[in-house]
Amino acid sequence: MFRNLITILVFTVATLVATSVTTAQPGDTGTAEAPTAAAPTIVKQPVVDPVAPTGADPAGTEAAIAAPAAAEAAAPAAEEPASAKAEAPKDAAAPKDATAPKDASKEGQAVVKEDEYPFTDLTPDSYWMPAKAAGNTTEHVDWMFYAILGLSVFCFFAITVAVVYLTWRYRHRPGHRAEPSTAHDNVLEVVWTVIPSIICVFIFIGGWKGYLNMTTAPGDALEIQTVGQKWNWTFTYSKGLETIQRPELHVPVNRPVKLNMRSEDVLHSFYLPSMRVKQDVIPNRYSYIWFEADTPGVYKVYCAEYCGDAHSDMKTKVVVHERGGYEKWLNDEYEKDQVDCREFEGQERQDCYIGQGQKIYEAKGCKQCHSLDGSSGTGPTFQGMWGQTRNFTDGSSGTVDENYVRESVLDPMAKIRSGFSPVMPTFKGKLKDKDIDALNNWMKAL
Amino acid sequence: MSSEAATADSVQEPSYIDVKSGFWSWFVTIDHKRIGVMYLIAILTAFLLGGFFALMIRAELLLPGSQLVTAATFNKLFTVHGAIMVFLVIIPGIPAALGNFVVPILLGAPDVAFPRLNLASFYLYLSGALLLILSLFLGGVDTGWTFYTPYSTTTDTAVVPAVAGAFLLGFSSIFTGLNMVVTIHKFKPKGMGWFKMPLSLWGIYATAVIQVLATPVLGLTLLLLFVERIVGIGIFDPALGGDPVLFQHFFWFYSHPAVYIMILPAMAVMSELITVFAKKHIFGYSFIAYSSIGLALLSFLVWGHHMFVSGQSTLANMVFSALTFSVAIPSAIKVFNWIATLYKADIHLDSPMIWALMFILLFAIGGLTGIFLGTLNVDVHLHDTYFVVSHFHYVMMGSALIAFFGALHYWWPKMTGKMYAEKPAVIMALMVFFSFNLTFLPQFVMGARGMPRRYFDYDPRFELMHQLSSLGAFIMGVTLFCIIMNLLISLKTGKKAPANPWGGTTLEWQTSSPPPLYNFPVGQPIPLPELYEYDNLVKDEVNGGWHYKKDDAATEA
């Protein structure tokens, strides 16, 4: 009967081997030159997908028509062009732009659009983890992951060997009886309680240190307002006092980026596997996430908190620009918005240019009490207020940030600045969440 | 007690099955054994239904894009799969079905402390189950089994009947827990102190304590959700000034202890099986007993690890992460104790023991992968991915449900008086082990690579791993169905079970199979053999079954 146990072990090993062999990276054999060789510097290709291309598929023919050379590269590229990661992303990844025409029902409003930024993170660079694009988070997350993986594999192997060996060694056969042995041993039991405890303490500390790094954004981070709604993302970029909005995330390389996030409806979760960061996006408060991308490229963004029918389509991309590329992109996009604004006349044209924050400040009466020049009125001035620590009349203190402003607007009595009277009316119902977003964006620049 | 005496007793008194017959004799029974059997039938039915939904999910995920169903249907499928498996199968599996049957017998008692409450608990379970099923016919629920707000307060699917169903199921669980606590406290026979109790009683006792203390919170939470949806009181809905994250705190304050409602009895029963089939005293009895209680208490303090990326404060995350690691220790102790029990033992590889050994290995994987998720920075990456899906399937299915099947094979002869076909049982148990790992090992890899959970459509690079996973699930589905069939067939064709087919030292094996109405022959003293001492047990090679050597009969009572 002990053969059964050997069979168990064989099955386990076979399953592990099967998964690792079949999912291993066949790209090592013969596709290495495909991306660069096949890719002319195509940066614009028509793709069919309202949200984002999902990767190469031999069945997808659009790209083959647009870029014939890409066709042969498409199939292997789906699995693993190991070399792609190191290439200049925009160019190298062009052939992988072939999009699988997916289920028609989910693509009701699919339109052909220009895709300027095809993905570069189609393939993981290791068996276990996705491609890395942000040293500050990936280093310690991956290190801890592999450390625990090593420990787990060792422990599991030891447990399996112990169970299989003991079962075989002490299996029942004619004439065999259990030998007398102790039923408890305090020293042994204390040892195997204390050793795992010590290991756990080290793992906890490792995880905690990394996590502190992940949650503490540097003060000079580039801030981008992020809104999740069913089922897409909106990113608001500040340019001086004005803003532009785009459905894709653009960030500069080697600069900390902080996303201030909120949801328009239900819970979502902003998940960027290549940076190893994730944060739930909540309707009634701001949450934030930060990362510092160190590899230019285009990476996937997923929604990781279930949010309804198109949950799995709620994805977008983050474009990590080369040095100087972000500023150029921001200027170009800003110009585009300016051009678009020329269609409007009069007041509408004004709205198009001027930051919403300033408009709300003027229209909703904030300016009656809050100055922009540093002088105190009925309420404190907005100038230089952002990020400062303020004392409140109840003895507590706090930092002026998104959640503080939101609270002050909706529930002004919650925290009263020392030296001021509790007289501000609530703006609950008068200001919507997107107005508060605009105020936050604008105040930061004051 | 010798085997002749046992045979003589069973001749004298009819078994609980034969004592009465007809629909009403079951429908209004207050016999804990009949209620246990009714639970078992209901649970296995629910299991087949939940398993069918799981296979639908795996079939849909064979390829990216839409294959069988729409995204909306897919969302309802994983919701109902989760709700059925958690509320209808795993939570009541060992405590309510098997526990109901064996706890009074293990204590030498004629019934549980509150037999009528026990029946009420079963009917609450049935009503809750029917409401859950009803919600399917009213269009289904698409919130996920966690009912997270504000999605659950805003979706237009049948949340209300489903939540009402879960509410009733919660009360069923509380009633059972209450019954078990009182029964174990009050009905211990003379000579059985707390530390002379079989370990399965310790496990069920610890479970019952959690059921009584934690489940009311689920009831309140679901009630609030119910009221929120119907009259809009605005406690969770941010549109009304509520806080959606509050729901997660309430929900996990119950649902994390609920994981221990599932796993503690599983661990306890596995401890029992390992000592019986190893024919050796369990190693470190008191460490195992204390670790059950320790786990039960710690389980109340770690709910926040479900919320590391929910927007909860950094400090709270740190505290919950540290507490989470403390749960790892008692679990590790149990694994070491089980392994130590095998040392110098005499291991009989009957089918329940195969399940028990599988349990040790699968639970090890489930536990070790929990370390990844308890580690703060790694969890940020792995949270809400397939890694988590795979981890909790290793714990809830690979451990709790595997233990349930092991325990079912162990007590089946006692419950029905029939022996099932042993060879198919062993082969199919091994097939479950193989197909289970084939299903869920690829999901660890997918998850670490960034495949989020609850996705209807996925990136083509995950296709192969999804297909391996689906293949494993189909094999496992068919095998589990055959396992249940093998048990059912034994009712017709199985050999008559001896009183003590496995050589157990606990009380249920000292009465006939199946037991008489009041569990032991009325008017005779109940023998209390020394717990986990196997030296005097000998196997009857002719008739099967074990009995005590005659000349030692005097020392048993």
Interface residues (C-beta under 8 A of the other chain):
Chain A: M1 F2 N4 L5 T7 I8 F11 T12 T15 L16 A18 T19 T22 T23 T54 G55 A56 D57 A78 E79 A100 K102 D103 S105 K106 L122 T123 P124 Y127 W128 M129 P130 T137 H140 V141 M144 F145 I148 L149 L151 S152 C155 F156 I159 T160 A162 V163 L166 T167 Y170 R171 H172 H176 R177 A178 E179 P180 S181 A183 H184 D185 L188 E189 W192 T193 P196 S197 C200 V201 I203 F204 G206 G207 W208 K209 G210 Y211 L212 N213 M214 T215 D265 V266 L267 S269 Y271 P273 S274 R276 V277 K278 Q279 D280 I282 P283 N284 R285 S287 K300 Y302 C303 A304 E305 Y306 C307 G308 D309 A310 H311 S312 D313
Chain B: P64 G65 S66 T70 A71 A72 N75 D142 G144 Y148 P150 Y151 T154 T155 P238 A239 G242 D243 P244 V245 A278 K279 K280 H281 I282 F283 G284 Y285 S286 F287 V309 S310 G311 T314 N317 M318 S321 A322 F325 S326 A328 I329 A332 I333 V335 F336 N337 I339 A340 L342 Y343 K344 A345 D346 I347 H348 L349 I354 L357 M358 I360 L361 A364 I365 L368 T369 I371 F372 G374 T375 L376 N377 V378 D379 V380 H381 H383 D384 T385 V426 L430 F433 F434 N437 L438 L441 P442 V445 A448 R449 G450 P452 R453 R454 Y455 F456 D457 Y458 D459 P460 R461 L464 M465 L468 Y532 Y534
